[in-house]
Amino acid sequence: MTFPLPRLATLTAGLALLAALATSPMALAQPYPNKPIKAVVPFAAGSATDTIARAFTARMAETLGQTFLVDNKPGANGMLGADAVAKAAPDGYTILVGTNSTNAALKSLMKKLPYDQDTAFAPVGYLGSVPLIVAVNNDVPARTLREFIELAKARPGAVNFASASTSQLVSSEMLASMAGVQMTNIPYKSGPAAMTDLIGGQVMSFTADFAVMLPQIKAGKVRGLAVTSSRRSAAVPELPTVNEALGLKDYELIAYFAVFAPAGTPPEIIAKLNQAINAAAQSKEIQEKFAPIGFVVDPGTPQALAERTKLETAKWAKAIRDAKIEPQ
């Protein structure tokens, strides 16, 4: 069949238009997510952040129908992992399982960050919080926190402590400052490595989250002295708070965990991730898994996390100043 030239030109143009539309990004786009999502954990495998991240992302995968790949990038109190996410494409396929270290305290701990902590991330959803436990090596001649502080007073600078995160560092420095003692910090790249040396006696004390510390206390490998929350924990009711043990009023330090995406991630993607986080937080499986380590889930909106991040950044800045920690 032949067409007059004007009709042939019109038909050709129409076919070209259809071909262009068929291959356009809008036509090819599939609903998010359509491939695996990378969850960057800025601390080592086996840490509390890693344990919580793996449990939550496993449930999120069920909600979203896509696999989550946990990528551990430890180092510099979480800065290395946070930097990788800050510079990732804002497409929802790279997220940060952040903490008070990466999204509140680093700004005050470091002289310069490779990203702007206040603007580099889009808040996605809050996961929950957990207090820490102050513990010592079994050979340290102190049965209570008060005895440990008396030991530090008698030997200024000779008593040391391990730290592998902001929470661990600030909690110990705050304790030393408020108790009026001098202790020496021994930095580690990971909480599990610090725990190994606490058990082995290479360091005298370590203040860490329940996930890392509680199993070792229950196994009799280290001696727990106090919890860093303002109230005793149901997971270890026999341990006093730092305030109780030392007669203080204002000591409190809680580690928290939350999900962030690179700034510029579309709101509709943030909303989908937030819904998956909240579904995981409300699951009986997650709550039962973490209740024994004192972890309290607290679902919320991205906006609530944004406001919490501002408040926590100010809170940690004050804690770091009060503990007289110099930026690195």
Residue pairs with C-beta under 8 A, 6 or more apart in sequence:
3 11
21 27
32 92
32 268
32 269
32 272
33 64
33 65
33 66
33 92
33 93
33 272
34 66
35 66
35 93
36 66
36 67
36 68
36 69
36 93
37 57
37 64
37 66
37 67
37 68
37 69
37 92
37 93
37 94
37 95
38 68
38 69
38 71
38 93
38 94
38 95
39 53
39 57
39 68
39 69
39 70
39 71
39 95
39 96
39 97
39 259
40 71
40 73
40 81
40 82
40 84
40 85
40 94
40 95
40 96
40 97
41 47
41 49
41 50
41 53
41 70
41 71
41 72
41 73
41 81
41 97
42 49
42 73
42 74
42 75
42 78
42 79
42 80
42 81
42 82
42 96
42 97
42 98
42 99
42 101
42 102
43 49
43 50
43 72
43 74
43 78
43 81
43 99
43 164
43 165
43 190
43 191
44 50
44 72
44 74
44 164
44 189
44 190
44 191
44 192
44 193
45 72
45 192
46 190
46 191
46 192
46 212
47 74
47 164
47 165
47 190
47 191
47 192
47 211
47 212
48 130
48 191
48 208
48 209
48 210
48 211
48 212
48 255
48 257
48 293
49 97
49 99
49 257
50 70
50 72
51 211
52 97
52 127
52 128
52 211
52 257
52 290
52 295
53 70
53 97
53 257
54 70
55 280
55 286
55 289
55 290
56 97
56 127
56 259
56 277
56 280
56 281
56 286
57 68
57 70
57 97
58 68
59 276
59 279
59 280
59 283
59 285
59 286
60 68
60 273
60 276
60 277
60 279
60 280
61 67
61 68
63 275
63 276
63 279
63 280
64 272
64 273
64 276
72 81
73 80
73 81
73 84
74 80
74 81
74 189
74 190
75 81
75 189
76 110
77 101
77 102
77 105
77 106
77 109
77 165
77 166
77 169
78 98
78 99
78 101
78 102
78 106
78 165
78 166
79 102
79 106
79 110
79 113
79 114
81 96
81 102
82 96
82 98
82 102
82 103
82 106
82 115
82 120
82 121
83 113
83 114
83 115
84 94
85 94
85 95
85 96
85 121
85 260
85 261
85 262
86 114
86 115
86 120
86 121
86 262
86 263
87 115
87 262
88 94
88 262
89 262
90 122
90 261
90 262
90 263
90 264
90 265
90 266
91 265
91 269
92 261
92 265
92 266
92 269
92 270
92 272
92 273
94 261
94 262
95 124
95 259
95 260
95 261
95 273
96 102
96 121
96 259
96 260
96 261
97 127
97 257
97 258
97 259
98 121
98 257
98 258
98 259
98 260
99 165
99 166
99 167
99 255
99 256
99 257
99 258
100 166
100 167
100 254
100 255
100 256
100 312
100 316
101 165
101 166
101 167
103 117
103 121
103 258
103 260
103 309
103 312
103 313
104 309
104 312
104 313
104 315
104 316
105 166
105 170
105 313
105 316
105 317
105 319
105 320
106 113
106 117
106 166
107 113
107 117
107 118
107 313
107 317
108 316
108 317
108 320
108 321
108 327
109 166
109 169
109 320
109 325
109 327
109 328
110 327
110 328
111 327
111 328
117 313
118 313
119 263
120 262
120 263
121 260
121 261
121 262
121 263
122 260
122 261
122 262
122 263
122 264
122 265
122 270
122 302
123 258
123 260
123 302
123 303
123 305
123 306
123 309
124 258
124 259
124 260
124 261
124 270
124 273
124 274
124 277
124 302
124 305
125 258
125 259
125 273
125 274
125 277
125 278
125 299
125 300
125 301
125 302
125 305
126 256
126 257
126 258
126 277
126 298
126 299
126 300
126 304
126 305
126 308
127 256
127 257
127 258
127 259
127 277
127 281
127 297
127 298
128 256
128 257
128 281
128 290
128 295
128 296
128 297
128 298
129 254
129 255
129 256
129 257
129 295
129 296
129 298
130 209
130 210
130 211
130 254
130 255
130 256
130 290
130 293
130 294
130 295
130 296
131 209
131 210
131 227
131 228
131 229
131 233
131 253
131 254
131 255
131 294
132 167
132 168
132 171
132 207
132 208
132 209
132 210
132 213
132 227
132 228
132 253
132 255
133 207
133 208
133 209
133 210
133 213
133 214
133 217
133 224
133 225
133 226
133 227
133 228
133 236
133 239
134 145
134 148
134 171
134 172
134 175
134 205
134 207
134 224
134 225
134 226
134 227
134 228
134 242
135 198
135 205
135 206
135 207
135 208
135 213
135 216
135 217
135 222
135 223
135 224
135 225
136 142
136 148
136 198
136 204
136 205
136 206
136 222
136 223
136 225
137 198
137 199
137 201
137 203
137 204
137 205
137 222
137 223
138 220
138 221
138 222
138 223
139 201
140 148
140 151
140 204
140 205
140 223
141 147
141 151
142 148
142 150
142 151
142 225
143 223
144 225
144 245
145 225
145 226
145 240
145 242
145 245
145 246
146 245
146 246
148 159
148 205
148 225
149 179
149 181
149 246
151 159
152 159
152 176
152 179
152 181
152 182
152 183
153 180
153 181
156 181
156 182
157 182
157 183
157 184
158 184
159 181
159 183
159 184
159 204
159 205
160 183
160 184
160 185
160 186
160 203
160 204
160 205
161 172
161 183
161 184
161 185
161 186
161 203
161 204
161 205
161 206
161 207
162 168
162 186
162 187
162 188
162 194
162 197
162 198
162 203
162 205
162 206
163 169
163 172
163 185
163 186
163 187
163 188
163 194
163 206
163 207
164 187
164 188
164 189
164 190
164 191
164 193
164 194
164 208
165 191
165 255
166 316
167 209
167 253
167 255
168 191
168 194
168 206
168 207
168 208
169 185
169 187
169 325
170 253
170 316
170 319
170 320
170 323
170 325
171 207
171 228
171 253
172 183
172 185
172 205
172 207
173 185
173 323
173 324
173 325
174 251
174 253
174 319
174 322
174 323
175 207
175 242
175 251
176 182
176 183
176 323
177 322
177 323
177 324
178 246
178 248
178 250
178 251
179 246
179 248
183 205
186 194
186 197
186 202
186 203
188 194
188 197
191 208
191 209
191 212
192 212
194 203
194 206
194 208
195 206
195 208
195 212
195 213
195 216
195 222
197 203
198 204
198 205
198 206
198 216
198 222
199 216
199 221
199 222
206 213
206 222
207 228
209 255
209 293
210 233
210 235
210 236
210 293
210 294
210 295
211 293
211 295
213 222
213 224
214 224
214 235
214 236
214 292
214 293
214 294
216 222
217 223
217 224
217 236
224 236
224 239
225 239
225 245
226 239
226 240
226 241
226 242
226 244
226 245
227 233
227 236
227 239
227 240
227 241
227 242
227 294
228 241
228 242
228 251
228 252
228 253
228 254
229 241
229 252
229 254
229 294
230 241
230 243
230 252
231 241
232 239
232 240
232 241
232 244
233 239
233 294
234 291
234 294
235 291
235 292
235 293
235 294
236 294
241 251
242 248
242 251
243 249
243 250
243 251
243 252
253 319
256 312
258 305
258 308
258 309
259 273
259 277
261 269
261 270
261 273
270 302
271 302
274 301
274 302
277 299
278 299
278 300
280 286
281 297
281 298
281 299
282 297
282 299
286 297
287 297
290 297
300 308
